[in-house]
């Protein structure tokens, strides 16, 4: 069991988080979520005793094992040196070896940072089953919502420097989050209504008090004096009532209006769109590297209007196929203007601000461009930050903004959700749902596929097959 009391972590002049009390059971299976920069990895480092620079008390009664990102000398595994020397291993193979060594110890409580990195969909499913079947618990940080849902029975959300606890899986968290939003909305509406009522009462009493001062015409001097004396007493009573009512207004618990973004439609001029049925076509497509065959006599078409997810195991040729399309090794419609997103591609000018990188190439005005940037996390003056001070995740979001606002009529994206936190992934999903042009993308994020794709291209056994529908529908039809 882990018990936390009055834990405060300060970085520079900023309090990263302050947690009053938190208990974590030895068998709890916890998904730790939150925006990038809120301190998720730092929290795991404190629990693993790698970070001791904090105030408060952290008590651990169980053996702890961990696998944290960006750790070399500190990583608590003897086998780390072997991974570093084995340069021939792919990132996915190295990740599987690290996880295998971690999972061997069935008695330890685990702390795991982004366990699904570099794993394909099949590997993620196998890992999810192993974690879920463990008797001992764990805390994992992941941006893969489907993976969290398969493995975790409790959600910790790190937000505004606090941890909010949800006693259920990720689906429960989504429902509960919506309930809490609606509850906050009702509380805000009640607060506004009651404040308005009290102010109206105070204003009515003020008006009544103001009338007391007036001496009726045609009243004698003695009568006027008596009227004035009685009026002063009444006025004092009324003024006290006004003061008491305003005090009640000040005593109301202030409720902030909960904020929810409206859907955005990213539309292009109809004259710029392609109205042909087929946009990309391959006939008897072959590809090999030395003796390794990637594709053999492959035929497929990609129709207009479709948002297509390209799926396949690691090493099956997904990125290879994207490059073949981009390099003209398949037939593409002559009017196709492809916007390409790759983690490896460098399209940013580091000497310019975020807005100066995006706006010159945007087909939308500055107002709409800034709304899109805000959805991706760059609000108000954030857009004037220079790119050279941004994190990898922030740079990825700038590239995505350039892609979404650019003068393209077709998008190709290779792993667009890498480096993004859950909130940014949800924002990207919503923007792509409102994007009125077709696209082709590669990702291992099952939730993202189901929320964006309306058709699939699947690479398996050197062949490519198409499917009309999302991944959930495909799995249901094929009983996967």
N, C-alpha and C positions, 0 to 999 in steps of 0.2 A: 504494500500500500504506500502511496505517496500523499503526504499532507503538506499543504502550502499555507503559510500565514504571513500576511502583511508583506508580500513580495513586491519590491519596487526595483525596476531596472531603468537606469538613466544612461543615455548615450549623449555625450556633450551637454548641451543645455536642454535637451528634450527628454521628458519622461516617456520611455517607450511603452511601458505598461505598469500598472499598479493593481495587484490582485489581493483582495482582502483575505479570503479564505477559499480553499479549493481542496477537495479530497478526491483521489483517484484510486479505485479499487484494483487489487492485483489481477483481476480477471476482466477489467474494463477494456473494451476495444473502442478506442477513441479516434475520431477523425478531427484533426486540428486545422481549421480553415481561417481565412482572413486575407485581406489585401496584401500585396507585396509591400514590404517595409514596415508592417505592423509588429514584427518581432517573433514570428512563428519559429524560425530556426534558432533564434536566440533563446527562446523558451526551452527548446529541446536541449540546447547546449548547457543551460543551467541545470536541468534535470540530470544530465549525463556528467555533471561536475566538471565540464570543460570550461565553463564560465563561472567564476566565483565572485565577480565584481558586481554584487547586488546587495540590497538591503532586505532584511526579512529572514524568514525561516523556511527551509525546505527539508523535510524529513522523509527519508526513503527506507523502507523496511524490506525491500526486495532486491535481488540481484538485477542489475541493469545492463543490457547490451544495446548497442546503438550502431546505426549506419547513417551518418550525416553527410550532406554535400559539402564540397569545398574544404574537406579536411584531408591533409596529407600526413604531416608529422603527428597530429593529434589523434588520428583515426585509430580506434582501439582494437585493431585487428593485426595479428602477426602477419597475415597473408597479404597485407596491402602492398608490400614491396614486390611480391611476386606479380601482382597485377600490373604494377607500373613498368616492370621489366618485360612483360608479355605484350609487346607492341603489336604483334600480329592479331591479337584478339580484337574483335569489334567492340564498340561501346556496349552493345546489347549483351554480348558474351561476358564481358567484365562485370556488368551489373548483375547478371544471373549468378555468377560465381560468388560475388559479395553477399547476395541475398541467401544463397545456399548455405554459406558458412554461418550467417546470422541465425538462420532458422533451425540449425542443428540443435541449438541449446533450447530445449523445451521448458527449462525451469526459469529462464530470465524474462523479465518484463522488457519489451522492446521499444526503442525510440527510433523511428525511421523517417528520413526526410526524402520525399519524392521517390518512393520505391519503384514506380512504373517508368522512370526515365529510361529511354532507349528500348523499352519492351514493346513487342507488337501485341495485337489484341489477344491472340491465343496464349501468349506468355502471361499477360495480365490476368486472364481468367484462371490459369493454374496457380498463380501467386495468390489471387484472391481466395481461392478454395483453401490453400494451405494456411493462410492467416486466419480465416474465419473458423477453421477447425482446431486452432490452437486452444489449449486450456488456459494458458497464461495470456495476459492482456498485452496491449501495446498502445502507443500513441503514434499516429502517422500523419505527416503533412503531405497532402497531395492536391493537385488541381484537377484530378480526374474524378469527376462526380460519380460516374458509374462505378468506378473502383471503390470509392468511399462507401457507396451504397451497398456493395457486395460484402464489405469486410467489417464495417463499423456499426456498433449498436449505440453509440453516443457521439454527439457532435459538440466540440468546443469551438465557438467562434470568437476570435480575437478581434475586437472592434472598439474603437475609441479608448484604447488603453485598458480595457476590461475583457474578461472572458465570460461570454454568455453560454450557458449549458443547455443543450437540447437532449432529452433522454429518449433517443430513437435514432434510426438510420437517416441517411441524407434525404430520402423522400419525406420522412417525418419532419425533418428540419425545414424543408421547403413549405410544407403545409403549415407548420407552426409559425414560420416567419411571416407568412401571409396573414395568419390569424393575429399575430402581434401587430402587424401593420394596420389591419382593420380596427383593432382595439385602440391603437394610438390615434387613428383617424377619428374614431367615435369620441375619445377623450378630448381631442382637440376641438371638435365641433361643440361638445358640451361646454367646454371652457369658454369658447367664443360666445356661445349663446347666453351663458350665465353672466359673463362680463358685460355683454350688451344690455341685458335686462337690468342689471344693477346700475349701470350708467344712465339708463333711461329713467329709472326710479329717482336717482340723485338729481338728474336734470329737472324732473317734474317737481320735486320738492324745492329746488332752487327757484323755479318760476313762481311757485306758491309763496315762497319767502319774499321774493321781490315785490309781489302784490301787496304784502302787508304794509310796506312803507307808505303806500299811497293813502292820503286822507281824502275822503269823499268831498266833492264840492258842496256848497250850501250848508256846511257844518259849522256851528258856532265855535268860538275859541275854547270854551270849557269842554265842550264835547270833543273837540279835536285833541285836547291834552289827554283826556281819558282814553280816547281811541289810540293815541300814540303809545301811552303806557302799556295798554293791553297788547298792542301790536308788537312792541319790543319783546315782551315775554314770549308771544307766539313765534316771533322771528328767531329768538334764541333756540326754542325747541326745534323749529324746522332746520336751523343751521346745524344743530347737533345731529339731527337725523341724516342730513347730507354727509356730514363728516363720518358718521358711523357706516353709512352705505359705501362711501369711498374706501374706508378701511377694509370693509368686506371684499371690495374689488382687489385691494392690495394683498389680502390674505389668500386669495385664490391661488391654487398651485398652477403655475404657468405651464402650459403645454405647448410644445413646438409643433408646427404643422408637419406631418410626415411627408417626405418628398418621394415622388415616383415619376420617372421619366415617361414622357409620351412616346409612342412609336414614331419612328422616322421612316419616310419613304425616300429612297435614293433613286430618283428617276432621271433618265437621259432623254434628250430630244429624240422623238420617234424617227426622225430622218437619219439619225446616227446609228440606229439599230440595224441588225441584219435580220431579214425576214425569210431567209432560206430555211428549209426544214433541217438539213444536215450541216453541221459546222466543221466536224472533224471526222475523217474516215481512214481506216487502215485496211489494206487488202494484202493477204499473204505476207504479213510483216514478220521479219526475222531479226533477231539480235543475239549476239554472243560475244563473250570476252574470252579470248583464247579458247580453251576447251569447254568453258561453261556456257551452256545455252540458256538464254534468258527468255526469249520468245521464239516460237516456231510456227510458221504459217498461221499467223494470228489475223483474224478479221473482226472488226468492230466499227460501230458508228456512234458518234455523240450528237444527239439532236439539239436543236435550238430550244431555248427556254429552260432546259434542265439544269438543276444544280446537282452535280455528280460527285460522289465520293469514290475515290480510287483506293481499293483495299487489297491487302495481301500481306503475307508474312514478311519479316525482315529479310532482305536479300532477294526478294521475289522480282524486283525490277520496277517498283513504283516510281522512284525518282528518275530512273533510266527512261521510262516511258514519257514522263513529263518533258525531259530534255529532248527526246526524239520529236515530240510535238512542236516544241519551241524551235528546234533546229531544222524543221521542214522535212523530217523523215516520214511523216504521215501527210495525207492530204488535209489542208485546212482551207476554209473559205477565203478567197482572196481579199475580202474586206474586213477580215478579222483583225482587230487591234487588241493584242493580248497584254494584259497587265500581269506581271509575274512576281510572286512573293516567295522568297527563299530565305531561310535563316542565314545562309552563307553569302547571299548577295549583299553588296554594300552600295546603297543608293542615297545615303544621307550626306549632306554637307555639314561637317562638324563645326564649322566656323559661324553658322547661321542659327537663328532661333528655330523653335519648332514651327511656328506659324510661317516663317520665311522659307522653310523647307517645303511646306505643304501648299500654301496659298497660290504660288505662281503656276502650279500645275492643276489646280482644282477647277472643275467645270461649274462649281457653285460659287455664290458670292461669299464675302468674308463672314457674314452672319451664319450662314448654313455650315460653312467649313468649320467655324469655331464650335458650333453645336455638335458636330461629329467628333471633333477633338475632345470636347467636354465628355461625351459619352464614353470615350476611351480613357478618360481619367485626367485630361488636361483642362482644368477649369480656370476661369478668369485669367489671372496673370501668369499661370503656368505656361501658357503658349509662348511667352517671351523668354523662356529658358533657352540657353544655348544647348545644342545637341551634345556637345562634348562633356557636359556634366550629368547626362542621363544614365540610368542603369540599363542593363541589357533588355529588361522587360519594357522599359519606357521607349527605348530605341525601336523595339519591335512594334510598339503601338504607333509610333510616328510613321514607320514604313507602311503599316496597314492603313493608316489614314491617307497616305499618299495614293495607295492602291484604290481605296474606296471612292475617293474624290476625283481620281484621274480620268482622262478622256479615253477610257477603254470600253470596248463592248464585249469583252470576255476576260474572265479572271482565271488564273492558274495559281494555286497556292500549295506550297509544300510545307506541311507541319505549321500552320499559322498559329496554333494555340501554345506552342512551346514558348517559355518565358512569361506567359500570361498567368495572372492569378484568376480565381474563379469569377470574380466580378467583371474583370476585363473580358474573359471568355464569354460570359453571358451577354455583355455589351456587343461583342463582335457577332455573336449569333443573331441578336436582334437587328443589327445593321445589315447583315447578309440576308435575313428574312425580308427586309424591306428593300433590298437591292433588286432592281427590275431587269437585270441582265443575267445570262447564264454563267456558270462557273464550274471549275473542276478542281478538287482539292484532295490532298492526302493528309490523313490524321489517324491516330490510334484512339482518339477520344470518342468513345461510343456515344455519349450524350450529345456531343457536338454533331456527330454524324446524323443522329436521329432528329435533331432540331433543325438542321440546315438542308440535308440532302433529300431529294425526291427520287433519285435513282442511283444505282451503284455500277461500278466496273470492278470486277473481281479478277485478280491474277492468281492462278493456281495451276501447277503442273505445266508451266510454259505456255499456258493458254489464257485468254481474256474473255470473260463472259459478262453480259450485261444483265441488269435486273431493274425493273420499274418498281420503285418503292424504297423505303428506308431500311436500315439494318435490322430493326426490330421485326418488320414484316418479312424480311428475307430469312431471319432466324426462325420465325414461326412457321414459314412454309417448308423450311428444310430441317426443322426440329433440332436446331443446334443448341 
